[in-house]
Amino acid sequence: MTVRLSIPQDQLRDIALKTLEIAKELGATAAACEVSESSGLSVTTRKAVVETIENTRDKGVAVTVYIGKRRGHSSTSDFAQRALREAVQAAYDIARFTAEDDAAGLPDEDTLERAPAELDLFHPWPIDTDEAIRIAQRAEQAAFDVSSNVVNSEGANVYASGGHFVLANTLGFVAGYPYSRHSISVAPIARNGKGMQRDDWYSASRAPEELAEPEAIGRYAAQRALARLGARKLRTRQCPVLFEAPVACGLLGNFVQAASGGALYRKASFLVDALGKPLFADHITVREDPFLARALGSSPFDEEGVRGQRRDVVAGGVLTGYFLSTYSARKLGMKTTGNAGGAHNLELHSSLTQPGDGFVQMLRKLDRGPLVTEMIGQGVNVATGDYSRGATGFWVEGGRIRHPVEEITVAGNLREMFRGVRAVGADQVIRGGRISGSVLIENMTVGGS
């Protein structure tokens, strides 16, 4: 589907500026507005039969109005002048009756990005529904072709989307850009005399030509499902644990949750007052870069128009920064880090990682313990750092995979887990805005029978 953006960028800009004018006419002391349009196509097949076809087209105006230190917010999907005025009036009325909040308000002028970088984030996929169906069927059929033990499927999906927006505020900030995101995924089910197992794999990118071949995605997903057949349980023990790269990206997500301003100012994070203190093993660096061309986690500015930062959030194991919006920064008596909306392209590095430290070498470093390939459930308490989640994967002995395992629990505390990172693999994967290789943690509690 070639992304259909029917509203010119200049028109989005005009709507945003008109909305701000209405807010000032009503008596607002400050206001911010985002005007957006997007479209998408999602096709799902199961056993070659089309299950769903979804075409989406969305547009909207979101406006935030300030009366001093009081804030109101409203939105509408109608771009007519009457609807814009009603939306602004609604936001204004909410602000009139909202309690004052000293942290409320627009970003400081010196934090706004006045010259946004061009990051090459818009690559429409010229694909129609029929072609999307064929691609999904190719991915799914490739999974079935791997083995007669691949007997079913949870489906294959092809997704193509894009959009554009303009963000503006009464400090004179006006900017926006187009963007795209596409993906192919498949989830096969394998069965033999010992039971049934499922697994999945996907490829996602801003640019369609950078997606993996549908057949490669299907084959790898099937191989993963087949490898899980005959899974056993484990006895409870203390041992090192190797997190496969996609699962390790989830650990980065746990770190972001704990280091985010909302949790910090509510005192609901184990990282309160942790700046400048050791958090990870001393060979670990966590790097953030909002400006990587085409990357899924890139943006020239955050959701408030604040410029992002290339920085090491963790350097030599020491926590050097948080993820703060303007509001959370003010609540903490700090300065925004340009992270309204979250972290951007967060990458886990180890100074010990060598080019040859691929997946096989990481198994050797583990030597004896579980390789975790999927986590189940939540089980993460960001306030205390306690971590306990269901898991599946493989038992490794002598640095080699011996058999699949299931119905186990992996438990520890994030503070101890981060400090206990022994190695990071060179087998990097990208999962949204997270980038990591496999991660070996020195010691955890592995619960079983």
N, C-alpha and C positions, 0 to 999 in steps of 0.2 A: 504494500500500500504506500503510494507516495503520500506523504503527510500533506493534508489539505488545510492550510492556514488561510482562511478567507479574509481575515482582518489585517490590514497592513500594520507594520510596526509603528508608523507615524500616528495611525488612528488610536492604537493602544496608548501612546504617549498623550495624545490630546484628551482622551477619556480620563487618564490619571490626573492630568493637570486641572481639568474641569472639576473633578471630584474634590481636589484640594481647595479650589476656589470656593466651592459650595461650603466646605467646612469653615473656611475663614469668614465667609459671609454670615454664618450662623453664630460666630463668636468664639470658635476654637482658637486656642493659643498655639496649637501645633497639630499637625496631622501627617499621616503616611498612608499611601495607597498602593496596591498592587493590582494590575489589570493583566489577565492572562487568557490564552486560548490554547487548546491542545486537541489532538485527535489520535486514535489508535486502532489497531486491529489485533485481535487475539483469536487464534484458531486452535482447537484441541481435537485430536483424533484418538480413538481407542480401538485397537485391533483393526486398524485401517478404516474404521467407520467414523464419520464426523460426529463429534459429540456437541461441541459448541462453536459458534461463530459470534464474536462480539465486535461490533464497530462502535467506537465511542467518539463523541465530539463534545467538548466542554469549553465553557468560557465563564469568566467571573470577574467581579470587582470586590476586593476586600479592603475595607477602610478602617483605620484606627484614628480616633479623635482624642485629643487631650484638652482638658480645661484645667490649666495649671498642672497639678499633680494627680488629677483624676483622669481615668482612661475609660474609653468605650470602644467597642468593636462591632462591626456589622459587615454583611456581605450580600451580594445579589448576583444573579446570572443574567440580569436584564441590563443592557447598555443604554436604554432610553433615558433621556434627561430626567423624566419624572421618577424613574426607578433609582437613578443615582442620587437624586435629592432625598428620596425616602430612606435610602440606605445610610446616607450621611446623617440625616435627622435621627435615625434610630441609634447610631453610634453616639451622637451628641447627647441624646436623652439618657443613654446608659451612663455616660461620663458625668452628667449632672448629679446623678444619685449614687455614684460610686464613692467609696471612702478614698481620701487622699493617700497616696503612696509616694514616699520621698524618692523611690528608685524609678518611678514611672517617667517616661519622656522619650524623645527622639535621641539617637546617638549624638555624641559630641561631634561638632563639625569637623574637627581635625582627624576623626577616625573614618570618615566616609571616603569611599573610593571614587575619586573624580575622573580618573582616566582608566577605565576597566580594560584589562588585557583581552585580546582575542585568543580564545583557547580551542577553537576548532571543535565545538561541541555539537554541531548540527549536521547530520548526515542522513537524510531521508532514505528510506528503503523503498525502491520502486517495485512493490510487490502487490499483487491483487489476491483476493480470497482463494481462488483456485490454486495459485502457485503456493500460497501458504499451506494449504491442505496437502499438496504434493510433498512439500518439504517435511511436514510433520509425519506423513506416512513413510517417507524415506528413512527418517530417523528411527521410527518405531520398527519398521521392517528389518533394518540392520540389526536391531537388538534381537529379534526373533531368529534371524539367520545365524547367530552365533552358536546356538545349541538348541536341540529339541527339548532341553530342560527349561528353556524360557517359554513358559506356557501361557502367560497372561501379561497384562500391562495396565498400569494406572493412567496411561495416556502419554501422548507427546503433544507439546505446545509450541507454537510459533507466535511470537509477539513482536509487533512493530509499533513504535509510538514516536511522537514528536510534539513540540509546542514552542511557544514563545511568550514572553511577558515583559512588562515594564513596571519598575518599582520607582516610586517618587515620594518625596516628602517636602515639607514646607521650609526646609533648610536649603532648598535649591537642588537637591540631588534628584536626577532623572536618568535612569539607565535600565537596560534590559538586553536580552539576547535570545536567540532560538537554541533549542537543544533537541536531542533525540536519544532513544534507548531501545535496543532490540535484543531479543534472546530466542534461543532454541533449547528445549529441554525434553527429556524422556525418562520415564520411570518404569522399567520392566520388572516382572515377577518371575522368579525361577522356582522350580519344584523338582524334588527327587524323592526317593523312599524315606529320607530322613526329615522331610518337612518342606516348608515353603519360605522363601525370603524375597524381599524387594530391595531395590536400591535405585539411585537416580544420578543423572549428571546433566549439566547445562553449560551453555556458553552465552555470555552477554557482552555487548559492546555498544558504543555510540555509533560505530560505523558497520554496516552490514557485511562489508567485505572482510572484516576482521573476525567474524564469527567462525567457529570451527565448522567443518563439514558435517552435515546432518548424520551421515553414516558413521563418522568417527565418534560422535556423541552417543549414538545408539549402541555401537559395539562396546564402548567403554562402560556404559551404564549396565549392559548385560553382563559383562565380565565381573563387574562389582557384585551384582546380584548373585551370580553363580558361585563366586568365591565365598559367599556367606552361608551356603548350604552346609548342613551338618554342624551348625554352631553348638558349642558346649557352654556349660556354666563354669564358673571358677570358684574356688574357695576364697574366703576373705583373707586379705594379706596386705602388707605394706611393701610397695615396690615402685620403681620408676615407671612413668607412663609417657608414651609417645603420642602426641596429638597430630593426626594427619593435617596437612596444610589448611584445607577448608575449615576444619574444626578449630585450628589455631587462630584463624581469623575471628572466630567467635570469642576467643579469649581477649582479643583486642577490643571487641565490642563491650565486654565486661569492664575493661579498663576505662573506656570512654564513659560508660555509665557512672562509674565511681568518681571520675575526674571532671564531671560536668557541673556547671554552676548551680543548676536547680537542686541537685542532691546535696551539694556542698553548703549552700546557704540555709537549707532546711536541716542541716546537721544529720543527714541521712546517708552519709558515705564514710567508709573507713579511711578515706583520704583527706578528711578535714585536717587542716594545719600540717599537711604532709609536704608542702613545697620545700625544695632544697634538701630533702631527706632521701636516703637510699630507698628505692622501691623494688626495682628489678635487680637481677644479678649484674655485677659491674661491667660485664661485656655487652650489655644490651643498650641499644638506642632505639627510640620510637620516634620516627620522623613524620612530620605532616607537611604536605605540599599541595596547596589548593590549585596550583597553576600548571599541572601536568596536561599537556595537550591531549585531547580526546578522552581523557580518563573519566570513569564513571563518577568519581568523587570530586571532580574539579568544578570550580566556580570562581569568577573574578571578584566576587564580593558575596557576603552572606545575606541572609534573609532580611537584614536591616539596611543593606547597602554599605556595610563596613568592610574595609579591605581585609583580606586574609593574610596569613603569615606563613612563609617557609620557616620552619623551626624544628628543633629537636625537643619534643615534649618530655622525653626522657633522654638523658645524656649520661653515659657511663653508669647506668643504673639509677641515677638520681632523678627524681621528679622535678622538672624545671618549669612546668606550666600546666594550667587547667584549660578547659574548654568553656569559654564564657561568652554570653550575650551581653548586650548593654545592661539589661535589667539585672541579671545575676551578678555581673561585675559590680554594679553599684551596691547591691545587697551585701557584697563581700568587701566593699571598700577598695575595689581593684579596677582595672581597666579592661574593657572588652578585648577579646582575642580574635574577634571576627568569626565566632562559631555559633551564631544564632542559626539554628537548624542542624547543628551537629559538626562532627569532625570531617576533614577533607583528606582523602588519600593517605591514610595512616599506614605506615610501613614499619614492620618489625625487623631490626637488624641485629646481628651479633658480630663483634670484632673477631670472634673465633671461627666464623664460617669460612670454609674454603670452597673454591669452585667445584671440587669433586664431592662435596657433601650433599649428594642427592638423596633420594628416598632410600635406596639400598644401604648407603653408608649410615644413614640415620637409624636404620634397623640394627646395624652392627653396634652403634653407640648405645642403643637401648639394651642390647644383649638379651635380657630376660625380663619380660613384662608385657603388658597389653599395648597394642596399637589401637587407638580409639579412632574410628572412622565416622561415627555418628553419635550425637548427643540427643537425649530424650528428656522432655520436660524442662522446667525452668530451674528451680532449686539453687538460685544464686541470690544471696542476701547482700546487697551492695552496702548496707549500713554497717554490717559486721565483717564483710568479706567472706563469710562462710559459703562454701561451694559444695554442692552434692547433687549430682545429676545421673540419670540413667544413661547407659552407654552400650554400644555394640562395637565390635571390631575383630581383632585377631590376637591370639597368643603368640608371642615371639620367644624363641628359645635359641640360644647360641647365635643370635643375630639374624635368624631366619624365621619367617612366618610358618607356624606349625599347624594351626587350625583356627577356624573362626570361633568367636565367643559372643554370647548374648546374655541378657538379663543380669548385667553387672551394674554396679554403682561406683562412680569415681568421685571421691570426696577429699576435701582439703580446705584451705583458706587462701583466698586470692593473694593476700600479702605474702604468705609462705610460698605459694605457687610461683609468683613472679620472682621472688628472690631465689627460688629453686630451679630456674631455667638453666639447664646445663648446656643445651645446644639448640641452634636454629638451623634448619636445613636450607640448602640452596634450591630446593624444589618449590619455588614460589608459585602461589596462585593469587588471583585477584577475585575477591568477593565483594562487589559493590565498592565502597570506599575503604576496604581493608586489604592489606597486602602482607602475606606472610608465607614462609616455608613451614615445614613440619617443626614442631616444638617438643623437645624432650625435657620433662620436668623430673627432678631428682627423686622425689619421694611423695607418694600419695597413698591414701587408703582405697583399695579396690575391694568393694563389697560383693559377695556372691552367696553361694549356698553354705 
